[in-house]
């Protein structure tokens, strides 16, 4: 155990060093094992916190660890990689790129369907990736031998295009060869004809074709003939599912096995035999796979075995234990899954089932106190210990003295073998246990687990808050979703203190300071506006002159206009970190959408306004956790990845004491409220006030620019009272030859 912890710690230390590469993706918890740290930990026998939302192959590896079975590097790598999502390595796309090298070849092919329509709106896979790999390699070889423009290569491509058309369309016919076609092309055409017959379901023709190739010692495909015959027989048997077909497939596979050692395809014999057994004797295969997959050392072909095991387990009337455990963790009905896991835990007392029960339990479940005691009893050397500690905290947070929970969490964070995800999870817990602002800052930062180019990110995953990270030394860090939720629930005074906290990276202080500025303007707090604008002159120098202009002016209409003028330059400005995005680049490059800022007279906030939903701080911004049981039940520690039992958001005690003041301030934050009936009658439009100032100050050099910016605000934000049309008409009437009028040939009205 100590050696394993040292190995994990060494990997963590190696990857903690910053580099000159791209910044990380601001996602802090993964249920995959694509990152080198996570894969190293899993392969080395370190489970960490069980992520019930992990892909089934990862859960199977977790099952092995919880049952004292080895994983190892090969098995970890084989089962960790997702099956789909990266088109850059899809052989069909590589084939499409390769064929474009032929002059005159069609260039409007962007996708090749590899399935045919089946009954009842189903599809049947026909062509597999190895066909495209073979075709790409063959085309490259033929171009090298005969030239991309040669008639023979062009004819070869026409034939191969027809073969791949048959992947999804029946009745495709190969184009005829010229009478003087060279021998190499005729040999390739024989292969194409046999492949077409296979895809077309004419198995006897395909087998005869490959058998003929096997007898042609001049054909480059002759060494593969026995293997291809066995593949055809196997495909036919799995389609027709009759005894003669199974017998014929067995014979073809035996014939391949009897060929001289090293013959092409012999390494595929176990896989073909398993596929045949899958269709012919599924119960027997399931029992065999259950035995093989529960051996101490993982099977060399573990990925193929597990795929068949899980699919057979799903349709079995007596689901084997590992398959049952995986599907219980993935139960859509939390309460039903919890009941089953409890039965299994009571019957077996296997720690894997305790982990399953804990991942499905909620603090208000009747069994929660008992489960908490069971979690506390898990030994520190158990592979389930960290999982038990996480759920123990989750189930008892409101029932255990906070000092005790804080101390236990600090001890866990002091370990050097936590993966980035697990450290971020316990940091989120510790943040919600903060004793004050300084303590909050010490735990609010998280280290993302991957960059977009290191292979550790989940394909297609674009978490919320993109860009809200900062550089701290050699590493990148960001505020956790829970930390951002706390900050948005603090009064302005405390937020301003956080914006000055030098323990936070400069970029994150900018994010807090900008949202502070929006709040200060809405609260019409002149002292806060001065202090924040002074700070922003340093943090956002792209508009430094605007910040300094605000500070120079005395309170009054001119100063108020200056406060609004800079807001018109920052479309992504918000009152909260939820929904905010950082302005990047030069000022004209600032992107985003404006909101319809509304202002109340000082002290006239009478309507209580809600804080952003906690789900607004989760990676996908919409949902994380048990949406059916808690309308705003966002998991603010593990983001739903540790199971259906969520870690609900808890305000730190110090912040809870300030909540009443923060709520009172929130009554002034009207921007973005899409319900007109909730806008008090004494509220005024910030943009409308800017418009009035420009109208009353025609000689102010900022007035034409103001009108230009208000036209953009109306197009990409709040078009209050036909703002865009009014600004456009005034701009072109007063300043028709100005650069701002030239930049505004249109207005948008809705």
NORHUBEL-V814983 format. One record per residue. N is the residue number from 0. RES is the residue in three letters. SS is DSSP state (2 for helix, 1 for strand, 0 for the rest). D_CENTER is the distance of its C-alpha to the mean C-alpha in Angstrom with 1 decimal. Layout:
N_RES_SS_D_CENTER ; N_RES_SS_D_CENTER
//
This chain:
0_UNK_0_31.8 ; 1_UNK_2_32.8 ; 2_UNK_2_32.3 ; 3_UNK_2_28.8 ; 4_UNK_2_28.0 ; 5_UNK_2_29.5 ; 6_UNK_2_27.5 ; 7_UNK_2_24.2 ; 8_UNK_2_25.5 ; 9_UNK_2_26.6 ; 10_UNK_2_23.3 ; 11_UNK_2_21.7 ; 12_UNK_2_24.6 ; 13_UNK_2_24.2 ; 14_UNK_2_20.6 ; 15_UNK_2_21.4 ; 16_UNK_0_23.6 ; 17_UNK_0_22.4 ; 18_UNK_0_22.9 ; 19_UNK_0_23.5 ; 20_UNK_0_20.2 ; 21_UNK_0_17.4 ; 22_UNK_0_16.0 ; 23_UNK_1_12.8 ; 24_UNK_0_9.4 ; 25_UNK_0_10.2 ; 26_UNK_0_7.9 ; 27_UNK_0_10.5 ; 28_UNK_0_9.9 ; 29_UNK_0_8.3 ; 30_UNK_0_9.9 ; 31_UNK_0_9.9 ; 32_UNK_0_12.7 ; 33_UNK_0_11.8 ; 34_UNK_0_13.0 ; 35_UNK_2_16.7 ; 36_UNK_2_17.5 ; 37_UNK_2_15.7 ; 38_UNK_2_17.2 ; 39_UNK_2_20.5 ; 40_UNK_2_20.6 ; 41_UNK_2_19.9 ; 42_UNK_2_22.3 ; 43_UNK_0_24.8 ; 44_UNK_0_25.0 ; 45_UNK_0_23.2 ; 46_UNK_0_21.2 ; 47_UNK_0_20.3 ; 48_UNK_0_18.8 ; 49_UNK_0_18.2 ; 50_UNK_0_14.6 ; 51_UNK_0_15.7 ; 52_UNK_0_12.4 ; 53_UNK_0_12.0 ; 54_UNK_0_12.8 ; 55_UNK_2_16.6 ; 56_UNK_2_17.6 ; 57_UNK_2_16.2 ; 58_UNK_2_18.0 ; 59_UNK_2_21.0 ; 60_UNK_2_21.0 ; 61_UNK_2_20.8 ; 62_UNK_2_23.7 ; 63_UNK_2_25.7 ; 64_UNK_2_25.4 ; 65_UNK_2_26.4 ; 66_UNK_0_29.4 ; 67_UNK_0_30.5 ; 68_UNK_0_29.5 ; 69_UNK_0_28.4 ; 70_UNK_0_25.2 ; 71_UNK_2_25.9 ; 72_UNK_2_24.2 ; 73_UNK_2_24.8 ; 74_UNK_2_23.5 ; 75_UNK_2_20.4 ; 76_UNK_2_19.6 ; 77_UNK_2_20.5 ; 78_UNK_2_18.3 ; 79_UNK_2_15.2 ; 80_UNK_0_14.0 ; 81_UNK_0_12.1 ; 82_UNK_0_14.6 ; 83_UNK_0_13.1 ; 84_UNK_0_11.1 ; 85_UNK_0_12.9 ; 86_UNK_2_16.0 ; 87_UNK_2_17.6 ; 88_UNK_2_18.6 ; 89_UNK_0_19.5 ; 90_UNK_2_23.3 ; 91_UNK_2_24.1 ; 92_UNK_2_22.9 ; 93_UNK_2_24.8 ; 94_UNK_2_27.8 ; 95_UNK_2_27.6 ; 96_UNK_2_27.6 ; 97_UNK_2_30.5 ; 98_UNK_2_32.7 ; 99_UNK_0_32.7 ; 100_UNK_0_34.9 ; 101_UNK_0_37.8 ; 102_UNK_0_39.9 ; 103_UNK_0_40.2 ; 104_UNK_0_37.2 ; 105_UNK_0_35.3 ; 106_UNK_0_32.4 ; 107_UNK_0_30.9 ; 108_UNK_0_29.1 ; 109_UNK_0_25.4 ; 110_UNK_0_24.3 ; 111_UNK_0_26.2 ; 112_UNK_0_26.0 ; 113_UNK_0_26.5 ; 114_UNK_1_27.4 ; 115_UNK_1_30.5 ; 116_UNK_1_31.0 ; 117_UNK_0_32.0 ; 118_UNK_2_33.8 ; 119_UNK_2_32.5 ; 120_UNK_2_29.6 ; 121_UNK_0_28.2 ; 122_UNK_1_27.5 ; 123_UNK_1_28.8 ; 124_UNK_1_27.2 ; 125_UNK_0_30.0 ; 126_UNK_0_29.0 ; 127_UNK_0_26.8 ; 128_UNK_2_25.2 ; 129_UNK_2_28.3 ; 130_UNK_2_30.4 ; 131_UNK_2_28.5 ; 132_UNK_2_28.5 ; 133_UNK_2_32.3 ; 134_UNK_2_33.0 ; 135_UNK_2_31.3 ; 136_UNK_2_33.3 ; 137_UNK_2_36.4 ; 138_UNK_2_36.2 ; 139_UNK_2_35.8 ; 140_UNK_2_38.8 ; 141_UNK_2_40.9 ; 142_UNK_2_40.3 ; 143_UNK_2_41.4 ; 144_UNK_2_44.5 ; 145_UNK_2_45.6 ; 146_UNK_0_43.8 ; 147_UNK_0_41.2 ; 148_UNK_0_44.0 ; 149_UNK_0_46.2 ; 150_UNK_2_47.2 ; 151_UNK_2_46.3 ; 152_UNK_2_42.6 ; 153_UNK_2_42.3 ; 154_UNK_2_43.8 ; 155_UNK_2_41.5 ; 156_UNK_2_38.5 ; 157_UNK_2_40.0 ; 158_UNK_2_40.3 ; 159_UNK_2_36.8 ; 160_UNK_2_35.4 ; 161_UNK_2_37.5 ; 162_UNK_2_36.2 ; 163_UNK_2_32.6 ; 164_UNK_2_33.7 ; 165_UNK_0_35.0 ; 166_UNK_0_31.5 ; 167_UNK_0_31.2 ; 168_UNK_0_34.8 ; 169_UNK_0_37.9 ; 170_UNK_0_41.3 ; 171_UNK_0_40.2 ; 172_UNK_0_43.2 ; 173_UNK_0_43.2 ; 174_UNK_0_45.2 ; 175_UNK_0_48.6 ; 176_UNK_0_49.3 ; 177_UNK_0_52.2 ; 178_UNK_0_55.4 ; 179_UNK_0_55.3 ; 180_UNK_0_51.7 ; 181_UNK_0_51.6 ; 182_UNK_2_51.4 ; 183_UNK_2_47.9 ; 184_UNK_2_46.6 ; 185_UNK_2_48.5 ; 186_UNK_2_47.0 ; 187_UNK_2_43.5 ; 188_UNK_2_44.4 ; 189_UNK_2_45.5 ; 190_UNK_2_42.1 ; 191_UNK_2_40.4 ; 192_UNK_2_42.8 ; 193_UNK_2_42.1 ; 194_UNK_2_38.3 ; 195_UNK_2_38.8 ; 196_UNK_2_40.9 ; 197_UNK_2_38.2 ; 198_UNK_2_35.6 ; 199_UNK_0_38.3 ; 200_UNK_0_39.1 ; 201_UNK_0_42.5 ; 202_UNK_2_42.2 ; 203_UNK_2_45.9 ; 204_UNK_2_46.1 ; 205_UNK_2_43.0 ; 206_UNK_2_44.5 ; 207_UNK_2_47.9 ; 208_UNK_2_46.3 ; 209_UNK_2_44.5 ; 210_UNK_2_47.7 ; 211_UNK_2_49.7 ; 212_UNK_2_47.3 ; 213_UNK_2_47.9 ; 214_UNK_2_51.6 ; 215_UNK_0_51.3 ; 216_UNK_0_51.5 ; 217_UNK_0_51.0 ; 218_UNK_0_47.6 ; 219_UNK_0_44.6 ; 220_UNK_0_42.8 ; 221_UNK_2_45.6 ; 222_UNK_2_43.9 ; 223_UNK_2_41.0 ; 224_UNK_2_43.3 ; 225_UNK_2_43.6 ; 226_UNK_2_39.8 ; 227_UNK_2_39.3 ; 228_UNK_2_42.1 ; 229_UNK_2_40.4 ; 230_UNK_2_37.1 ; 231_UNK_2_39.1 ; 232_UNK_2_40.9 ; 233_UNK_2_37.8 ; 234_UNK_2_36.1 ; 235_UNK_2_39.4 ; 236_UNK_2_39.7 ; 237_UNK_2_36.2 ; 238_UNK_2_36.9 ; 239_UNK_2_40.5 ; 240_UNK_0_40.2 ; 241_UNK_0_43.9 ; 242_UNK_2_46.0 ; 243_UNK_2_47.5 ; 244_UNK_2_44.2 ; 245_UNK_2_42.8 ; 246_UNK_2_46.1 ; 247_UNK_2_45.9 ; 248_UNK_2_42.3 ; 249_UNK_2_43.4 ; 250_UNK_2_46.4 ; 251_UNK_2_44.3 ; 252_UNK_2_42.0 ; 253_UNK_2_45.1 ; 254_UNK_2_46.7 ; 255_UNK_2_43.7 ; 256_UNK_2_44.0 ; 257_UNK_2_47.7 ; 258_UNK_0_47.3 ; 259_UNK_0_48.0 ; 260_UNK_0_45.5 ; 261_UNK_0_42.6 ; 262_UNK_0_42.8 ; 263_UNK_0_39.7 ; 264_UNK_0_37.3 ; 265_UNK_2_38.9 ; 266_UNK_2_35.7 ; 267_UNK_2_34.1 ; 268_UNK_2_36.9 ; 269_UNK_2_35.2 ; 270_UNK_2_32.1 ; 271_UNK_2_34.5 ; 272_UNK_2_36.6 ; 273_UNK_2_33.7 ; 274_UNK_2_32.7 ; 275_UNK_2_36.3 ; 276_UNK_2_36.6 ; 277_UNK_2_33.4 ; 278_UNK_2_35.3 ; 279_UNK_2_38.8 ; 280_UNK_0_38.6 ; 281_UNK_2_35.2 ; 282_UNK_2_36.5 ; 283_UNK_2_38.1 ; 284_UNK_2_34.9 ; 285_UNK_2_32.8 ; 286_UNK_2_35.4 ; 287_UNK_2_35.5 ; 288_UNK_2_31.7 ; 289_UNK_2_31.6 ; 290_UNK_2_34.3 ; 291_UNK_2_32.8 ; 292_UNK_2_29.3 ; 293_UNK_0_30.9 ; 294_UNK_0_33.0 ; 295_UNK_0_32.6 ; 296_UNK_0_31.6 ; 297_UNK_0_28.8 ; 298_UNK_0_30.0 ; 299_UNK_0_29.6 ; 300_UNK_0_28.1 ; 301_UNK_2_25.9 ; 302_UNK_2_23.0 ; 303_UNK_2_25.4 ; 304_UNK_2_27.2 ; 305_UNK_2_24.2 ; 306_UNK_2_23.0 ; 307_UNK_2_26.6 ; 308_UNK_2_27.0 ; 309_UNK_2_24.2 ; 310_UNK_2_25.2 ; 311_UNK_2_28.8 ; 312_UNK_2_28.1 ; 313_UNK_2_26.5 ; 314_UNK_2_29.8 ; 315_UNK_0_32.2 ; 316_UNK_0_34.5 ; 317_UNK_0_34.4 ; 318_UNK_0_30.8 ; 319_UNK_0_30.9 ; 320_UNK_2_29.7 ; 321_UNK_2_26.5 ; 322_UNK_2_25.4 ; 323_UNK_2_26.6 ; 324_UNK_2_24.7 ; 325_UNK_2_21.3 ; 326_UNK_2_21.9 ; 327_UNK_2_23.2 ; 328_UNK_2_20.1 ; 329_UNK_0_18.2 ; 330_UNK_0_21.0 ; 331_UNK_0_20.3 ; 332_UNK_0_23.6 ; 333_UNK_2_23.2 ; 334_UNK_2_26.9 ; 335_UNK_2_27.8 ; 336_UNK_2_25.4 ; 337_UNK_2_26.8 ; 338_UNK_2_30.4 ; 339_UNK_2_29.9 ; 340_UNK_2_28.3 ; 341_UNK_2_31.2 ; 342_UNK_2_33.7 ; 343_UNK_2_32.3 ; 344_UNK_2_32.2 ; 345_UNK_2_35.8 ; 346_UNK_2_37.0 ; 347_UNK_2_35.5 ; 348_UNK_0_34.7 ; 349_UNK_0_32.1 ; 350_UNK_2_29.7 ; 351_UNK_2_26.7 ; 352_UNK_2_27.8 ; 353_UNK_2_28.1 ; 354_UNK_2_24.5 ; 355_UNK_2_23.7 ; 356_UNK_2_26.0 ; 357_UNK_2_24.7 ; 358_UNK_2_21.0 ; 359_UNK_2_22.5 ; 360_UNK_0_25.1 ; 361_UNK_0_25.4 ; 362_UNK_0_27.9 ; 363_UNK_0_30.2 ; 364_UNK_0_30.5 ; 365_UNK_0_34.1 ; 366_UNK_0_33.1 ; 367_UNK_2_31.1 ; 368_UNK_2_34.1 ; 369_UNK_2_34.9 ; 370_UNK_2_31.3 ; 371_UNK_2_31.2 ; 372_UNK_2_34.4 ; 373_UNK_2_33.1 ; 374_UNK_2_30.1 ; 375_UNK_2_32.5 ; 376_UNK_0_34.6 ; 377_UNK_0_32.0 ; 378_UNK_0_33.4 ; 379_UNK_0_31.7 ; 380_UNK_0_31.9 ; 381_UNK_0_30.1 ; 382_UNK_0_26.7 ; 383_UNK_0_25.8 ; 384_UNK_2_27.1 ; 385_UNK_2_24.0 ; 386_UNK_2_22.5 ; 387_UNK_2_25.8 ; 388_UNK_2_26.0 ; 389_UNK_2_22.7 ; 390_UNK_2_23.8 ; 391_UNK_2_27.4 ; 392_UNK_2_26.3 ; 393_UNK_2_24.3 ; 394_UNK_2_27.2 ; 395_UNK_2_29.9 ; 396_UNK_0_28.8 ; 397_UNK_0_31.2 ; 398_UNK_0_33.9 ; 399_UNK_0_34.2 ; 400_UNK_0_35.7 ; 401_UNK_2_33.1 ; 402_UNK_2_34.8 ; 403_UNK_2_34.5 ; 404_UNK_2_30.8 ; 405_UNK_2_30.4 ; 406_UNK_2_32.5 ; 407_UNK_2_30.6 ; 408_UNK_2_27.2 ; 409_UNK_2_28.8 ; 410_UNK_2_30.1 ; 411_UNK_2_26.7 ; 412_UNK_2_25.3 ; 413_UNK_0_28.3 ; 414_UNK_0_27.3 ; 415_UNK_0_26.3 ; 416_UNK_0_24.2 ; 417_UNK_0_21.2 ; 418_UNK_0_17.8 ; 419_UNK_2_15.8 ; 420_UNK_2_13.7 ; 421_UNK_2_17.0 ; 422_UNK_2_18.8 ; 423_UNK_2_16.4 ; 424_UNK_2_16.8 ; 425_UNK_2_20.6 ; 426_UNK_2_20.7 ; 427_UNK_2_19.2 ; 428_UNK_2_22.0 ; 429_UNK_2_24.5 ; 430_UNK_2_23.7 ; 431_UNK_0_24.6 ; 432_UNK_0_27.8 ; 433_UNK_0_28.9 ; 434_UNK_0_32.6 ; 435_UNK_0_32.7 ; 436_UNK_2_31.2 ; 437_UNK_2_31.7 ; 438_UNK_2_30.2 ; 439_UNK_2_27.2 ; 440_UNK_2_26.6 ; 441_UNK_2_26.9 ; 442_UNK_2_23.9 ; 443_UNK_2_21.7 ; 444_UNK_1_20.0 ; 445_UNK_1_16.9 ; 446_UNK_0_15.9 ; 447_UNK_0_12.4 ; 448_UNK_0_11.6 ; 449_UNK_0_10.8 ; 450_UNK_1_11.9 ; 451_UNK_0_10.9 ; 452_UNK_0_13.9 ; 453_UNK_0_14.3 ; 454_UNK_0_12.6 ; 455_UNK_0_10.7 ; 456_UNK_0_7.2 ; 457_UNK_0_5.1 ; 458_UNK_0_6.5 ; 459_UNK_0_5.8 ; 460_UNK_0_2.5 ; 461_UNK_0_5.4 ; 462_UNK_0_6.2 ; 463_UNK_0_9.8 ; 464_UNK_0_12.6 ; 465_UNK_0_11.8 ; 466_UNK_0_14.8 ; 467_UNK_0_16.1 ; 468_UNK_1_16.7 ; 469_UNK_1_20.1 ; 470_UNK_1_22.1 ; 471_UNK_1_24.0 ; 472_UNK_0_26.3 ; 473_UNK_0_24.6 ; 474_UNK_1_21.1 ; 475_UNK_1_18.5 ; 476_UNK_1_17.9 ; 477_UNK_1_16.7 ; 478_UNK_1_17.8 ; 479_UNK_0_16.0 ; 480_UNK_2_15.3 ; 481_UNK_2_18.4 ; 482_UNK_2_20.4 ; 483_UNK_2_19.7 ; 484_UNK_2_20.8 ; 485_UNK_2_23.9 ; 486_UNK_2_24.7 ; 487_UNK_0_24.7 ; 488_UNK_0_27.1 ; 489_UNK_0_29.5 ; 490_UNK_0_32.7 ; 491_UNK_2_33.1 ; 492_UNK_2_35.4 ; 493_UNK_2_32.9 ; 494_UNK_2_30.1 ; 495_UNK_2_32.6 ; 496_UNK_2_33.2 ; 497_UNK_2_29.5 ; 498_UNK_2_29.5 ; 499_UNK_0_32.3 ; 500_UNK_0_30.8 ; 501_UNK_0_31.0 ; 502_UNK_0_28.7 ; 503_UNK_0_25.8 ; 504_UNK_0_24.8 ; 505_UNK_2_26.5 ; 506_UNK_2_23.4 ; 507_UNK_2_22.5 ; 508_UNK_2_26.2 ; 509_UNK_2_26.1 ; 510_UNK_2_23.4 ; 511_UNK_2_25.5 ; 512_UNK_2_28.7 ; 513_UNK_2_27.8 ; 514_UNK_2_26.8 ; 515_UNK_2_30.0 ; 516_UNK_2_31.9 ; 517_UNK_2_30.8 ; 518_UNK_2_31.9 ; 519_UNK_2_35.2 ; 520_UNK_2_36.1 ; 521_UNK_2_35.6 ; 522_UNK_2_37.5 ; 523_UNK_0_40.1 ; 524_UNK_0_40.3 ; 525_UNK_2_42.2 ; 526_UNK_2_42.1 ; 527_UNK_2_38.3 ; 528_UNK_2_38.0 ; 529_UNK_2_40.3 ; 530_UNK_2_38.5 ; 531_UNK_2_35.0 ; 532_UNK_2_36.2 ; 533_UNK_2_38.0 ; 534_UNK_2_34.8 ; 535_UNK_2_32.8 ; 536_UNK_2_35.5 ; 537_UNK_2_34.2 ; 538_UNK_2_30.5 ; 539_UNK_0_30.3 ; 540_UNK_2_33.3 ; 541_UNK_2_32.4 ; 542_UNK_2_34.3 ; 543_UNK_2_36.5 ; 544_UNK_2_39.6 ; 545_UNK_2_38.4 ; 546_UNK_2_37.6 ; 547_UNK_2_41.0 ; 548_UNK_2_42.8 ; 549_UNK_2_41.5 ; 550_UNK_2_42.9 ; 551_UNK_2_46.2 ; 552_UNK_0_47.0 ; 553_UNK_0_48.7 ; 554_UNK_0_47.3 ; 555_UNK_0_48.3 ; 556_UNK_2_47.4 ; 557_UNK_2_46.9 ; 558_UNK_2_44.6 ; 559_UNK_2_42.7 ; 560_UNK_2_42.3 ; 561_UNK_2_41.0 ; 562_UNK_2_38.4 ; 563_UNK_2_37.1 ; 564_UNK_2_37.5 ; 565_UNK_2_34.8 ; 566_UNK_2_32.4 ; 567_UNK_0_33.0 ; 568_UNK_0_31.6 ; 569_UNK_0_28.3 ; 570_UNK_0_26.5 ; 571_UNK_0_23.3 ; 572_UNK_0_25.6 ; 573_UNK_0_25.1 ; 574_UNK_0_26.7 ; 575_UNK_0_23.6 ; 576_UNK_0_20.5 ; 577_UNK_0_18.6 ; 578_UNK_0_18.4 ; 579_UNK_0_19.8 ; 580_UNK_0_18.8 ; 581_UNK_0_20.8 ; 582_UNK_0_23.5 ; 583_UNK_0_23.3 ; 584_UNK_0_26.0 ; 585_UNK_0_29.5 ; 586_UNK_2_30.4 ; 587_UNK_2_30.6 ; 588_UNK_2_27.0 ; 589_UNK_0_25.6 ; 590_UNK_0_23.2 ; 591_UNK_0_22.2 ; 592_UNK_0_24.2 ; 593_UNK_0_27.2 ; 594_UNK_0_28.0 ; 595_UNK_0_31.5 ; 596_UNK_0_32.7 ; 597_UNK_1_35.5 ; 598_UNK_1_38.0 ; 599_UNK_0_40.3 ; 600_UNK_0_43.6 ; 601_UNK_0_43.6 ; 602_UNK_0_43.8 ; 603_UNK_0_43.4 ; 604_UNK_0_40.0 ; 605_UNK_0_40.9 ; 606_UNK_0_37.8 ; 607_UNK_0_35.2 ; 608_UNK_0_31.7 ; 609_UNK_0_28.5 ; 610_UNK_0_25.9 ; 611_UNK_0_22.4 ; 612_UNK_0_20.7 ; 613_UNK_2_18.7 ; 614_UNK_2_15.7 ; 615_UNK_2_15.9 ; 616_UNK_2_14.7 ; 617_UNK_0_11.6 ; 618_UNK_0_8.0 ; 619_UNK_0_8.2 ; 620_UNK_0_12.0 ; 621_UNK_0_13.3 ; 622_UNK_0_13.1 ; 623_UNK_0_12.7 ; 624_UNK_0_15.5 ; 625_UNK_0_18.7 ; 626_UNK_0_19.1 ; 627_UNK_0_22.2 ; 628_UNK_0_24.0 ; 629_UNK_0_23.2 ; 630_UNK_0_22.8 ; 631_UNK_0_21.0 ; 632_UNK_0_19.8 ; 633_UNK_0_16.7 ; 634_UNK_0_16.0 ; 635_UNK_0_16.5 ; 636_UNK_0_16.4 ; 637_UNK_0_13.8 ; 638_UNK_0_11.7 ; 639_UNK_0_12.8 ; 640_UNK_0_11.6 ; 641_UNK_0_15.2 ; 642_UNK_0_16.7 ; 643_UNK_0_18.2 ; 644_UNK_0_20.4 ; 645_UNK_0_18.8 ; 646_UNK_0_19.8 ; 647_UNK_0_21.2 ; 648_UNK_0_21.6 ; 649_UNK_0_25.0 ; 650_UNK_0_26.8 ; 651_UNK_0_28.5 ; 652_UNK_2_32.2 ; 653_UNK_2_33.2 ; 654_UNK_2_30.9 ; 655_UNK_2_32.2 ; 656_UNK_0_35.7 ; 657_UNK_0_34.8 ; 658_UNK_2_33.0 ; 659_UNK_2_36.1 ; 660_UNK_2_36.6 ; 661_UNK_2_33.0 ; 662_UNK_2_33.4 ; 663_UNK_2_36.6 ; 664_UNK_2_35.1 ; 665_UNK_2_32.4 ; 666_UNK_0_35.1 ; 667_UNK_0_35.5 ; 668_UNK_0_31.9 ; 669_UNK_0_32.3 ; 670_UNK_0_30.0 ; 671_UNK_0_27.7 ; 672_UNK_0_29.5 ; 673_UNK_0_29.6 ; 674_UNK_0_32.5 ; 675_UNK_2_35.8 ; 676_UNK_2_37.8 ; 677_UNK_2_36.1 ; 678_UNK_0_37.2 ; 679_UNK_0_40.5 ; 680_UNK_0_43.5 ; 681_UNK_0_44.2 ; 682_UNK_0_40.8 ; 683_UNK_1_40.9 ; 684_UNK_1_38.5 ; 685_UNK_2_37.6 ; 686_UNK_2_37.4 ; 687_UNK_2_40.6 ; 688_UNK_2_42.3 ; 689_UNK_2_41.2 ; 690_UNK_2_42.7 ; 691_UNK_2_45.9 ; 692_UNK_2_46.2 ; 693_UNK_2_46.0 ; 694_UNK_2_48.5 ; 695_UNK_2_50.9 ; 696_UNK_0_50.6 ; 697_UNK_0_51.1 ; 698_UNK_0_52.2 ; 699_UNK_0_49.2 ; 700_UNK_0_47.5 ; 701_UNK_0_44.1 ; 702_UNK_2_45.0 ; 703_UNK_2_44.3 ; 704_UNK_2_40.9 ; 705_UNK_2_40.2 ; 706_UNK_2_41.0 ; 707_UNK_2_38.8 ; 708_UNK_2_35.8 ; 709_UNK_2_36.6 ; 710_UNK_2_36.4 ; 711_UNK_2_32.9 ; 712_UNK_2_32.0 ; 713_UNK_2_33.4 ; 714_UNK_2_31.5 ; 715_UNK_2_28.1 ; 716_UNK_0_28.6 ; 717_UNK_0_31.5 ; 718_UNK_0_34.5 ; 719_UNK_0_36.8 ; 720_UNK_0_40.3 ; 721_UNK_0_39.9 ; 722_UNK_2_39.1 ; 723_UNK_2_38.2 ; 724_UNK_2_41.4 ; 725_UNK_2_43.5 ; 726_UNK_2_42.1 ; 727_UNK_2_42.5 ; 728_UNK_2_46.1 ; 729_UNK_2_47.1 ; 730_UNK_2_45.5 ; 731_UNK_2_47.3 ; 732_UNK_2_50.6 ; 733_UNK_2_50.9 ; 734_UNK_0_49.2 ; 735_UNK_0_49.3 ; 736_UNK_0_49.6 ; 737_UNK_0_47.0 ; 738_UNK_2_43.9 ; 739_UNK_2_41.9 ; 740_UNK_2_43.6 ; 741_UNK_2_43.1 ; 742_UNK_0_39.3 ; 743_UNK_0_39.4 ; 744_UNK_0_41.0 ; 745_UNK_0_39.3 ; 746_UNK_0_38.2 ; 747_UNK_0_36.0 ; 748_UNK_0_37.3 ; 749_UNK_0_35.9
//
